[in-house]
Amino acid sequence: RTRIAYQEVSAKMLYLEQEINKAKGHVNSLEVMLGAKIELSDIESKLDKTDFWKVRDELNKQIKNALDQISALESSHRTVGEEVSALVSQTDEFTVQQRHLAKAMKKLERDLEDMTDNFHRSQTDMAQKRSNNGLDEAAINKIRGNIFDIQEQQSKFQQNLDSLEQDSKNKDKFLENINIEIKELQEVKVDKDYVQQQLAGKVDQGSIINKVERDHFDACVRDLDENIQNILQKIDGTEAFTNQKMTTLEGIIGTKVDHDDLKEIHAYIDQRFKTFKPKVQQKQRAEETAAGTKKQLIKNCNCISCDRPVEMTTGGDEIVTLPYYQALPGVKSMRPINTFDLQTLRQHMHQTLTQGSNRQRFELSQERSRLQKELLQLCGVRDLDEFAVSATNRACGGEHTLIEQNRRNPTKNPNGAREDGCYGERQLETEVRGRDGHIYKGRLQSAHLPDIR
C-alpha cells in the first residue's frame, strides 16, 4: 500500500509540474497578445474618432479589473506555492516513513521466519520431550510471550498503515484542489510587472483629454468664418445705408433756410406782436373758500392785525399755504403679502443667480419673462413703464393723512349736526373800508328771512 501511495503522490507531482508549465505557456501567449495591442502612435492617428472616448473608458475599466485579478491571482499563487512546498516536504517525510516502514516490515518478516523456525523446533523438541514424557514449561512461556509481542507489533503496524492511507487520501484531495486552482490560473493569470511595462508605453489619459478632435476644430473654424462673413456683410450694408441717409440728409439740409436769414423775420414778427393789443379778456376766477388758501386783497391796504401796509390784488392767483408733497408712484404689481415672503423670494433668486448653473439661470430668466408677459396681460398694460403711472391724482402721504376726522372736513358739522335752516344759510363775505381807512370783513344781508323747517 505504501508503495502504491508513493507512486500516486509522485504521479500527482508530475501532473502538477505539467500544469504549471501550461500556465507559463498561457502567460507567454498573453504577453504576445499584449505586444500585438495598439500602440500610442496608432491611437494619436485616430483621435478624431468619436468612439475613442468610449473605448478608452472601457479599456481603463478592463485594465483596473485585470490589475485586481492579477493581485488576487498573485496572492493565490503564493498560497499555492506555499502549499506545494509543504506538500513536497510532506512527501519527503512520507518517503522516509515508507523506508522505515519497509525496514520494519523486513525485520518483522525475518522475526516471523525466526519465530516459525523456533516454533517448529519447539514443536519437534516438545514432541521429543513428550516422547520422553517431559515438558519444558519455561520454553513454552517464552514462546507465548514472543507471540503476544508479535501480535502487538502487527496491530501497531496496521494502525500506521491506516493513518498513512488516510494521509494519502487527504493529499489526493489537496492535489485535486491544487489542480482546480492551476486551471483557474491558466485562464486568468497575467504577470503584473509585464502588464505595467506594457501599459507604460501606452497612451496617457491626461494627454488625450487635452487634445481636440479634428472634426470639432474644423466645425468651430467654419462657424467662425461664417460669423466673420456675416459681420462683414452687415458692415457693408450698414455703410451703404448710412451713405444713403447722408445723401438724403444733405438734400434736406440744402432745402432749408439759413439761421442768419431768419433773424430779420423773427425780429419783424416780435415787433408786430408787441404792437398788437390784447383783445381776449381773461375770465375772472370764481371765489373759493378752500382751506389753506388766501385771496389777494386791494392794493395799498394795511393788515387788520398788525396795521402794516401790505400790497395785495384781488382776482389774482391763489396762494397755497399748505405744504406740497410729491405723490408716491402708483404700483400695479403682484408682490408678496408680507416682508418675510419678499425676503425669502429675494434670497432664493440670489442663490439661484449666484450658485446655480448657466442652464438654471437661463431657465429662470425664461420663466421670469413669461411671468412678466402674463402680468402685463392681466393688468392691461403694454409694458412695465406703465406700472409707475399713478392710478389716482391724489398724492400718497403728507400731512393730510395725519389730520383728525373733525378737522379734515371743516365744512361738515361735527357731532353729527344737520345742515339745515336752523343755522341759517351761508352768507356772502366782502371787504369793507372803515372810516379810519382800515379794511374790515363784512357780510351781505339777505332781503328775506331763512326758512324754518
Sequence and secondary structure as in RCSB ss.txt:
>XXXX:A:sequence
RTRIAYQEVSAKMLYLEQEINKAKGHVNSLEVMLGAKIELSDIESKLDKTDFWKVRDELNKQIKNALDQISALES
SHRTVGEEVSALVSQTDEFTVQQRHLAKAMKKLERDLEDMTDNFHRSQTDMAQKRSNNGLDEAAINKIRGNIFDI
QEQQSKFQQNLDSLEQDSKNKDKFLENINIEIKELQEVKVDKDYVQQQLAGKVDQGSIINKVERDHFDACVRDLD
ENIQNILQKIDGTEAFTNQKMTTLEGIIGTKVDHDDLKEIHAYIDQRFKTFKPKVQQKQRAEETAAGTKKQLIKN
CNCISCDRPVEMTTGGDEIVTLPYYQALPGVKSMRPINTFDLQTLRQHMHQTLTQGSNRQRFELSQERSRLQKEL
LQLCGVRDLDEFAVSATNRACGGEHTLIEQNRRNPTKNPNGAREDGCYGERQLETEVRGRDGHIYKGRLQSAHLP
DIR
>XXXX:A:secstr
 HHHHHHHHHHHHHHHHHHHHHHHHHHHHHHHHHHTS  HHHHHHTTT TTHHHHHHHHHHHHHHHHHHHHHHHH
HHHHHHHHHHHHHHHHHHHHHHHHHHHHHHHHHHHHHHHHHHHHHHHHHHHHHHHHTT   HHHHHHHHHHHHHH
HHHHHHHHHHHHHHHHHHHHHHHHHHHHHHHHHHHHHH   HHHHHHHHHTS  HHHHHT   HHHHHHHHHHHH
HHHHHHHHHHHHHHHHHHHHHHHHHHHHHHS  HHHHHHHHHHHHHHHHH               TTEE    SS
EE TTT  EE   TT   EE S              SSHHHHHHHHHHHHHHHHHS HHHHHHHHHHHHHHHHHH
HHHHT SSGGGGGS SSSS SSSGGGSS HHHH TTS GGG   SGGG     EEEEE TTS EEEEE   SS  
   
